[in-house]
């Protein structure tokens, strides 16, 4: 079943915001533009404040206040698979009339995501990957975590998943369509890490050959994935790396990424096995020619400084 031309190729122009070139934001209205800006996971307090001021300005003064390069929509895939994907989304999720395109900016990460909008409000967040098994697994993990009704954090409700032209996709309800902050309080991070580990222990099947002492973990509890809404409730996003790792992996990664993002006290009392495992994982994420001051490089440097006593 073919989708209409207005869905396949948005008629209105969009903009690639200055400093957020991985986003294409439709100029279909003020709410749509704010929802698009909110897709950028700013972490440092000043950056979050700037992002919120930008969104408030757009709501008051219109989309013309959004800085950046105006451009037409460029589909992230060839016409046939792009049309097939949208046809499945319309059947499984519902109709939308605008979308935000998110090209993953992280080195070593591939794929893209879209935020489907209906009259400026988020309808669904859809992640697309060249690996259908990866999206199917993430959808299953999120479904199990959502069903567990976590107490210390919120997770978007999973909606649907599928495959099209060799690509895998999964859709979840849209989260808040305003800029969220990053969780900075160590006690909040610790509570979330503990509950995530407990839920995933019951939800994940242990792969053959996994060391008996390894524990279930989220795998990427960094500030850009551990968010906080205006009411103070934590949100956990991006569950594609959930799996098993040496004990303390989520705690180490959470504290280490918070340290390089916000500064503060260095991490101590870490098992050497966990350090070695994380060094291997982050090294594998690096891309050829990656800058010496990249996020991955700074994490590796911080890992190398950790005491092993």
C-alpha positions, -999 to +999 in steps of 0.1 A: +000+000+000+016+033-011+017+063+011+006+098-001+032+121-016+028+146+012+040+119+036+068+106+014+081+140+006+072+168+030+059+198+010+071+224+034+108+232+038+128+224+069+159+236+086+192+221+098+198+241+130+232+257+136+251+234+160+226+206+154+232+196+118+223+160+125+186+171+127+162+181+099+133+200+115+101+207+096+089+243+094+053+231+097+045+251+128+059+263+161+051+231+180+067+210+153+099+231+154+101+229+192+096+192+191+125+190+166+149+211+186+140+189+217+154+159+199+189+172+206+200+158+240+219+187+254+236+178+287+255+207+303+232+231+322+241+261+301+234+241+269+201+230+282+192+265+292+201+279+257+180+251+241+150+260+263+153+297+256+154+289+219+122+268+222+104+295+242+115+321+215+101+299+187+068+295+205+065+333+210+081+346+178+077+318+152+099+294+133+118+322+117+138+326+149+153+291+145+189+296+133+203+274+106+202+265+069+168+261+053+167+231+030+143+206+015+137+172+029+162+145+018+150+110+025+176+089+044+170+059+021+164+052-015+127+058-027+115+022-026+126+012+009+117+047+023+082+043+008+078+008+022+089+019+057+064+047+058+036+024+046+043+001+075+044+030+100+011+043+088-005+009+091+010+001+125+012+035+142-013+059+125-012+090+103+011+119+108+016+151+089+052+161+097+084+145+108+118+153+123+147+134+109+176+125+132+209+112+118+229+096+145+259+119+153+278+094+175+310+080+160+307+042+155+269+044+155+248+038+123+212+043+113+187+071+118+155+079+136+124+100+130+099+117+152+065+114+136+043+145+144+006+149+142-004+186+143+029+195+159+027+169+187+049+138+189+031+107+178+060+082+178+097+080+179+110+054+153+145+040+152+157+024+119+188+002+116+204-019+089+203-048+114+167-060+120+178-082+149+191-052+167+158-033+165+137-064+173+158-071+204+156-035+216+119-035+212+116-067+232+138-053+260+118-021+262+086-040+262+098-061+292+111-030+311+079-011+305+058-040+317+079-041+349+065-006+358+098+009+371+096+031+401+127+053+398+124+062+361+101+063+331+104+046+298+085+053+266+057+027+258+067+005+229+042+006+200+054-016+171+083-031+153+090-046+119+113-050+089+112-034+054+136-039+026+162-055+049+160-027+075+147-031+110+126-005+128+110-001+162+086+026+174+078+039+208+055+066+221+070+101+219+084+114+251+080+150+263+083+174+233+104+200+252+141+199+260+148+176+289+178+180+311+204+154+321+204+137+355+232+152+375+224+140+411+246+110+419+220+094+442+194+095+414+218+078+390+226+051+416+189+044+422+182+041+385+213+019+378+202-005+406+166-008+394+176-011+357+199-040+367+172-058+386+146-055+359+170-066+331+182-096+352+146-109+349+141-098+313+172-109+295+182-144+285+218-151+293+237-160+261+257-192+260+293-187+272+285-156+293+306-157+325+284-167+354+293-137+375+284-111+348+253-091+354+226-076+332+230-039+324+217-011+302+251-006+286+248+032+279+235+050+309+253+083+300+238+118+306+224+118+270+204+087+278+195+094+314+172+125+312+151+144+336+117+161+329+107+195+343+088+177+371+120+159+382+111+124+369+140+106+353+136+091+318+158+063+304+162+060+267+182+041+241+182+004+252+199-011+222+231-019+241+213-038+270+231-071+277+256-087+302+288-073+314+312-075+344+296-064+377+295-026+380+295-018+343+265+005+343+277+023+375+311+028+360+299+041+326+272+063+343+297+079+366+325+082+341+303+099+314+289+122+341+325+131+351+336+140+316+303+159+310+299+178+343+333+175+360+335+166+397+350+138+416+368+110+398+355+075+399+373+051+423+369+015+436+364-002+402+371-038+393+399-041+368+378-066+347+352-039+343+378-014+332+392-038+306+357-047+293+347-011+289+379-001+273+373-028+247+337-017+241+346+020+237+376+012+215+353-007+191+330+023+188+357+046+175+358+055+139+389+059+117+401+095+119+381+103+150+393+135+167+417+132+197+392+152+219+362+131+209+338+117+235+353+082+230+388+095+233+381+113+265+364+082+280+394+060+271+417+085+287+396+085+318+396+047+319+433+046+316+437+068+347+415+046+369+433+029+398+436-009+396+444-017+432 
